[in-house]
Amino acid sequence: MGIDVDPNWWKTLFDEIYLITDARSVCDEALTCREIDVICELLPMKASHRILDLCGGHGRHAFELCKRGFTECTLLDYSRVLIDVAKTRAIENNYSVDFIQCDARNAELPSETFDHVIIMGNSLGYIQEPEADIKILTEAYRVLREGGWLLVDIADGTTVKQSFNPNAWHEIGKATVVCRQREIRGDFIRARELVIDKHKGLIRDQTYALRLYDSEALEALFRQAGFSKFNVHINFSPHQSDGDYGFMNNRMIGLGQKD
Ligand SMILES: C[S@@+](CC[C@H](N)C(=O)[O-])C[C@H]1O[C@@H](n2cnc3c(N)ncnc32)[C@H](O)[C@@H]1O
């Protein structure tokens, strides 16, 4: 039997449990540092630049930029839970970040404002309609100033398909087990995730689906959004050890500049 997915799964999955199940990728400060090192190598960044962390989740990239002296960061995400987690951490650490909770397809931000937009950690491909990611990148293009850059860090669909693993499980700490069953249908990977707390029992049984992009499809996306200058870097994996990290170990980075 196939894995059925509610098309609105992405509106509710990104909560406190996600911060546990994906902790190996999104709650590892050394790994986030390595990701920001790569951003700083690829983009002509200055501390005074305005940076939008689009689909920025609980703020790990925006905060690492703050630590490195960047003073004009904005984070936009749909998840109220993750925005609240980020706001609390910003207050505790005195990080100056603006937060916006909304759908990236209609970013509630003025045009021609940002020097750089970053979309990190495989945050595209969640909405089933093919136009959805074009809308997100079109919004990124709109809010960039002339000459500004968009950087997208996303799973490399070619490698994900080649190294496809239909079943995986891992433990988080002593208490939590995450089990994933997966299938590929066309350009979508579908997954069912069971999260078991050894004391409380089953705490999540959720399905989700992701559109996979290869480098050509990513380039087409950038071009449809208006970027005429594009290049891609493949073989990006900030993880230092082998393992099944969901879609987070085989990534590529697309770069586009607004004319
Ligand atoms: C895998 S998480 C990555 C978060 C963050 N970029 C990171 O690397 O830690 C994907 C994020 O994209 C956000 N997201 C997905 N689709 C979105 C949309 N249409 N509008 C706003 N946020 C969205 C989710 O809420 C989630 O926080």
The ligand as an SDF file (V2000), in Angstrom:
LIG
                    3D

 27 29  0  0  0  0  0  0  0  0999 V2000
   13.5210   21.7610    7.0110 C   0  0  0  0  0  0  0  0  0  0  0  0
   13.0080   23.2520    7.7230 S   0  0  0  0  0  0  0  0  0  0  0  0
   14.4760   24.1920    7.5590 C   0  0  0  0  0  0  0  0  0  0  0  0
   14.4610   25.4290    8.3820 C   0  0  0  0  0  0  0  0  0  0  0  0
   15.7570   26.2520    8.3280 C   0  0  0  0  0  0  0  0  0  0  0  0
   15.9530   26.8410    7.0240 N   0  0  0  0  0  0  0  0  0  0  0  0
   16.9370   25.4290    8.7480 C   0  0  0  0  0  0  0  0  0  0  0  0
   17.7730   25.0940    7.9010 O   0  0  0  0  0  0  0  0  0  0  0  0
   17.0030   25.0980    9.9370 O   0  0  0  0  0  0  0  0  0  0  0  0
   11.9320   23.9540    6.5080 C   0  0  0  0  0  0  0  0  0  0  0  0
   11.2670   25.2360    6.9420 C   0  0  0  0  0  0  0  0  0  0  0  0
   10.5860   25.8240    5.8240 O   0  0  0  0  0  0  0  0  0  0  0  0
    9.3980   26.4230    6.2970 C   0  0  0  0  0  0  0  0  0  0  0  0
    8.4890   26.5620    5.1510 N   0  0  0  0  0  0  0  0  0  0  0  0
    8.1710   25.6240    4.2500 C   0  0  0  0  0  0  0  0  0  0  0  0
    7.3190   26.1160    3.3320 N   0  0  0  0  0  0  0  0  0  0  0  0
    7.0870   27.4010    3.6780 C   0  0  0  0  0  0  0  0  0  0  0  0
    6.2950   28.4490    3.1330 C   0  0  0  0  0  0  0  0  0  0  0  0
    5.5390   28.2630    2.0450 N   0  0  0  0  0  0  0  0  0  0  0  0
    6.3120   29.6500    3.7370 N   0  0  0  0  0  0  0  0  0  0  0  0
    7.0710   29.8530    4.8480 C   0  0  0  0  0  0  0  0  0  0  0  0
    7.8220   28.8950    5.4210 N   0  0  0  0  0  0  0  0  0  0  0  0
    7.8420   27.6890    4.8420 C   0  0  0  0  0  0  0  0  0  0  0  0
    8.9060   25.4790    7.3690 C   0  0  0  0  0  0  0  0  0  0  0  0
    7.9780   26.0700    8.2390 O   0  0  0  0  0  0  0  0  0  0  0  0
   10.2150   25.0730    8.0320 C   0  0  0  0  0  0  0  0  0  0  0  0
   10.5260   25.9150    9.1060 O   0  0  0  0  0  0  0  0  0  0  0  0
  1  2  1  0
  2  3  1  0
  2 10  1  0
  3  4  1  0
  4  5  1  0
  5  6  1  0
  5  7  1  0
  7  8  2  0
  7  9  1  0
 10 11  1  0
 11 12  1  0
 11 26  1  0
 12 13  1  0
 13 14  1  0
 13 24  1  0
 14 15  1  0
 14 23  1  0
 15 16  2  0
 16 17  1  0
 17 18  1  0
 17 23  2  0
 18 19  1  0
 18 20  2  0
 20 21  1  0
 21 22  2  0
 22 23  1  0
 24 25  1  0
 24 26  1  0
 26 27  1  0
M  CHG  2   2   1   9  -1
M  END
$$$$
